[in-house]
Amino acid sequence: MAVQPIRLFGDPVLRRPAVPVVDFDKELRTLVADLTDTMLEAPGAGLAAPQIGVGLRVFTWNVHGEVGHLVNPRLELSTEEQDGAEGCLSLPELTYECLRALSVIATGFDMHGEPVRIEGSDLLARAIQHETDHLDGVLFIDRLDPAARKAAMKEIRESEWFGLRPTVRVSPHPTRGLAL
C-alpha cells in the first residue's frame, strides 16, 4: 500500500464530520492499509481517514505495539478521567495536556464488516477518543481550556508548517473525480 500525505490544521477536511462506511470492499481494505502505513511511517499513535483526505469513519491506532483499526466506531466513555499530554499528526510538534475519559469501550467493525469490540484504558482510550473526534470534525485543541487553547493557537500561527498544504493528486477530469 502507500504512505499518504497528512492533512494539516487549516485543511477544511479536518473539520467536516466523516460519513459512515457502507461498503466493506477492496477500497476500504486499501484505505485501512494506507492509514496504517502512513501512521507507522509518521510515526503516530493513531490516524483517522480525514487526516489523509478521506471523509469516511475509519481510523487506525498503534499503542504499545498493538496496531489495529476500527470502522464506524461508537464509544462508551468512563466517568473517570485522565489528564495527559496529547499531540496530533495534523498539528506537528504541538503537545498540550488534554482531559479525556480514563477508559473506553469502542464498538464498530473491522475492514471485512465483522463486529469489533475494543476495551481500553489510559493511552489506548486516549487514542481511540482522539481518532473518533477526528471523525466528528473535532481536533484535540478544541478540548483544551481557554488559556491552553489560546497558547496552542499562537504556537500554530508561529509554526513553520502553518498554512502549508500537502501535494494531493487530483483527478484531471473537469468533475475532479466527483460524479455529477
C-alpha positions in Angstrom: 0.0 0.0 0.0 1.2 3.6 0.2 2.1 6.3 2.7 -0.2 9.3 2.1 0.3 13.0 2.8 -1.2 14.0 6.1 -3.5 17.0 6.1 -2.5 19.8 8.4 -4.5 22.2 10.6 -6.4 24.6 8.4 -7.4 22.0 5.8 -11.2 22.0 5.7 -11.4 18.2 5.6 -10.3 18.1 9.2 -13.4 20.0 10.3 -16.0 18.0 8.3 -17.8 15.1 10.0 -17.0 11.9 8.2 -19.7 9.7 6.8 -20.3 6.0 7.8 -18.8 3.3 5.8 -21.4 1.2 3.9 -19.2 -0.8 1.5 -16.7 -3.2 3.1 -14.8 -3.8 -0.1 -11.3 -3.7 -1.6 -11.2 0.1 -1.5 -11.9 0.0 2.3 -9.1 -2.5 2.8 -6.7 -0.3 0.8 -7.7 2.7 2.9 -7.0 0.8 6.1 -3.6 -0.3 4.7 -2.8 3.3 3.7 -3.8 4.6 7.1 -1.7 2.0 8.8 1.4 2.6 6.6 1.1 6.4 7.0 0.6 6.2 10.8 3.6 3.9 11.2 5.8 6.0 9.0 4.9 9.3 10.7 5.1 7.7 13.5 1.9 8.2 15.4 -0.4 6.6 18.0 -3.3 6.8 15.6 -4.6 8.2 12.3 -8.1 8.9 11.1 -9.2 8.8 7.4 -10.0 12.6 7.2 -6.3 13.2 8.1 -5.4 11.7 4.7 -8.3 13.5 3.0 -10.9 10.7 3.1 -14.2 11.5 4.7 -15.1 8.1 6.0 -15.5 6.9 9.6 -12.3 4.8 9.8 -9.2 5.1 12.0 -6.1 3.1 12.9 -4.1 3.0 16.1 -0.7 1.9 17.3 -0.4 1.8 21.1 2.3 -0.2 22.9 3.0 -2.2 19.7 -0.6 -3.1 19.2 -1.8 -2.0 15.7 -5.5 -2.0 14.9 -8.3 -0.3 13.1 -12.0 0.5 13.6 -14.7 1.3 11.2 -17.9 3.2 12.2 -16.9 3.5 15.9 -19.3 4.1 18.7 -17.9 4.9 22.1 -18.9 4.3 25.7 -16.8 6.5 28.0 -16.0 6.0 31.7 -16.9 8.7 34.1 -13.3 8.6 35.5 -11.0 11.0 33.7 -7.3 11.2 32.9 -5.3 14.3 32.1 -2.3 13.8 29.9 -0.1 15.1 27.1 -1.7 14.8 23.7 -0.5 15.7 20.2 -1.7 15.2 16.7 -0.1 14.4 13.3 -2.2 17.2 11.8 -0.7 19.6 14.3 3.0 18.7 14.1 5.2 19.2 17.2 2.3 20.6 19.3 1.6 18.9 22.6 -0.8 20.0 25.4 -2.4 18.5 28.4 -5.9 17.3 27.4 -8.6 15.9 29.6 -10.1 12.6 28.4 -12.1 9.6 29.8 -9.8 7.1 31.5 -11.3 4.1 29.8 -13.5 3.4 26.7 -15.5 0.6 25.2 -15.5 1.1 21.4 -17.7 -0.9 19.1 -17.8 -1.0 15.4 -16.5 -3.1 12.6 -13.3 -4.4 11.1 -12.4 -3.8 7.4 -14.3 -7.0 6.4 -17.5 -5.9 8.1 -17.2 -8.2 11.2 -18.3 -6.7 14.5 -15.5 -5.5 16.8 -15.4 -4.5 20.5 -12.3 -2.9 22.0 -11.9 -2.1 25.7 -9.1 0.2 26.5 -7.7 2.5 29.2 -5.0 5.1 29.5 -3.2 5.7 26.2 -5.4 3.3 24.1 -8.5 5.1 25.5 -6.9 8.4 24.7 -6.0 7.4 21.1 -9.5 5.9 20.4 -11.2 9.1 21.7 -8.8 11.4 19.8 -9.3 9.5 16.5 -13.1 9.3 16.9 -13.0 13.1 17.5 -11.3 13.4 14.1 -14.3 11.5 12.5 -16.6 14.1 14.0 -14.5 17.1 12.8 -13.1 17.8 16.3 -9.5 18.5 17.0 -7.9 17.9 20.4 -7.2 21.7 20.7 -11.0 22.1 20.8 -11.0 20.3 24.1 -8.4 22.4 25.8 -9.2 25.0 28.5 -9.4 28.6 27.1 -5.9 29.6 28.2 -4.3 26.5 26.8 -6.2 26.8 23.5 -5.1 30.4 23.1 -1.5 29.3 23.7 -1.9 26.4 21.2 -3.3 28.7 18.5 -0.4 31.2 19.0 2.0 28.3 18.6 0.2 27.1 15.5 0.3 30.5 13.8 4.0 30.8 14.6 4.9 27.3 13.3 6.8 26.7 10.1 4.1 24.4 8.8 1.1 26.7 9.3 -0.6 27.4 6.0 1.2 24.6 4.2 -0.9 22.1 2.2 0.3 18.6 1.2 0.6 17.8 -2.5 -2.6 15.9 -3.3 -3.3 14.2 -6.5 -6.5 15.5 -8.1 -8.4 13.9 -11.0 -7.6 15.7 -14.3 -11.2 15.4 -15.3 -13.4 18.5 -15.1 -15.5 17.0 -12.3 -12.4 16.3 -10.3 -13.4 12.7 -9.9 -16.9 13.5 -8.5 -19.9 12.1 -10.1 -22.4 14.7 -11.3 
